[in-house]
Amino acid sequence: MSVLVLCTGNSARSQLAEGFLQSRDPDLEVHSAGTEPARRVNPYAVRAMEEIGIDISGGKPKHVRQFRELPFDFVVTVCGEADESCPILRGRAGKRLHIGFPDPAKATGSDEQIMTPFRQVGDDIRKRFKEFHGQEIRKA
């Protein structure tokens, strides 16, 4: 079973979702990518996952083109921009879903003021992707 999680920058939301799904189900093949990938994974995303015991520090933003020819059982977009501009994947693409979240990278202020939305979005991603795993992946 394989899942591709898409976002615009592949630096926060899609990385959080990939890390969570992979930690929840090690047998699941999970990748994340962006339509306009950032240079690096957002360090606040790394910290938010670290706080719950998941290491995504080795993640690298990737362009969705890298995955165009590969088959996926599920393609999940986690931001509106990626949902609207999601390219056609030439490989076998099963079910396509949109599970959107606000962009925590837009937060400004002190270190704690920036971490707060990363924690919140991380919690929301864990909740929604736990449901996704139970309702979609386990059924398939």
C-alpha positions in Angstrom: 0.0 0.0 0.0 1.4 3.4 -1.0 0.5 7.0 -0.2 1.8 10.3 -1.7 1.1 13.4 0.4 1.2 16.6 -1.6 1.6 20.2 -0.5 3.1 23.3 -2.1 6.5 23.6 -0.4 6.8 20.1 1.0 8.4 21.7 4.1 5.8 21.4 6.8 2.3 19.9 6.4 3.2 17.2 4.0 6.3 16.3 5.9 4.3 16.1 9.2 1.7 13.8 7.5 4.4 11.6 6.0 6.2 11.3 9.3 3.0 10.5 11.2 1.8 7.9 8.7 5.1 6.2 8.5 5.4 6.0 12.3 1.8 4.6 12.5 2.3 1.9 9.9 5.9 1.0 9.1 4.6 -1.4 6.3 3.0 1.5 4.5 5.1 3.2 1.7 4.7 6.9 2.3 6.2 9.7 0.3 5.6 13.5 0.3 6.3 16.1 -2.3 5.6 19.6 -3.3 4.4 21.5 -6.4 7.0 24.2 -5.5 9.4 22.6 -3.0 11.2 24.6 -0.4 15.0 24.3 0.1 14.6 22.5 3.4 12.1 21.0 5.9 10.8 23.7 8.2 12.8 23.4 11.5 9.6 24.1 13.5 8.0 21.1 11.8 11.0 19.0 12.8 10.7 20.3 16.4 6.9 19.7 16.6 7.4 16.1 15.6 10.4 15.6 17.8 8.2 16.6 20.8 6.0 13.6 20.1 8.8 11.2 19.4 8.8 11.2 15.6 12.1 12.1 13.8 11.6 13.8 10.4 15.0 15.6 10.6 16.3 13.6 7.6 13.4 14.7 5.4 14.1 16.6 2.2 11.6 18.6 0.1 11.0 16.9 -3.2 9.2 17.9 -6.4 6.1 16.0 -7.3 7.6 15.4 -10.8 9.9 12.9 -9.1 6.8 10.7 -8.5 4.9 11.2 -11.8 5.5 7.7 -13.1 5.1 5.8 -9.8 1.9 4.0 -8.7 0.1 5.1 -5.6 -2.9 3.7 -3.9 -3.7 7.2 -2.4 -2.7 10.7 -3.3 -3.6 13.1 -0.5 -3.3 16.9 -0.8 -2.9 18.8 2.5 -3.1 22.4 1.2 -5.5 24.1 -1.1 -2.9 25.3 -3.5 -1.6 21.8 -4.1 -5.2 20.5 -4.4 -5.9 23.0 -7.2 -2.6 22.5 -9.0 -2.1 18.8 -8.4 -0.5 17.4 -11.6 -1.8 14.4 -13.3 0.2 11.4 -12.2 1.0 9.1 -15.1 1.6 6.1 -12.8 -1.3 4.2 -11.4 -3.0 6.7 -9.0 -5.8 5.2 -7.0 -8.0 7.3 -4.8 -7.3 11.1 -4.6 -8.3 12.9 -1.4 -7.9 16.4 0.0 -7.4 16.8 3.7 -6.6 20.4 4.2 -4.8 22.2 7.0 -3.8 25.9 7.6 -0.2 26.7 6.9 1.7 27.0 10.2 4.7 28.5 8.4 2.8 31.7 8.1 3.1 32.2 11.9 5.2 35.1 13.1 6.4 36.3 16.5 8.4 34.8 19.3 9.7 31.2 19.1 6.8 30.0 21.2 4.3 32.0 19.1 5.6 30.2 16.0 5.7 26.8 17.6 2.1 27.0 18.8 0.5 26.6 15.3 3.0 23.9 14.3 1.9 21.9 17.4 -1.7 22.5 16.6 -1.5 21.6 12.9 0.6 18.6 13.9 -2.1 17.5 16.3 -4.8 18.0 13.6 -2.7 16.1 11.1 -2.3 13.2 13.6 -6.0 13.1 14.3 -7.2 13.3 10.6 -4.5 10.9 9.3 -5.3 8.4 12.0 -8.9 8.6 10.7 -7.7 8.3 7.1 -5.6 5.3 8.0 -8.5 3.6 9.8 -11.2 4.4 7.2 -9.3 4.2 4.0 -6.0 2.3 4.2 -7.1 -0.5 6.5 -10.2 -1.0 4.4 -8.2 -1.3 1.2 
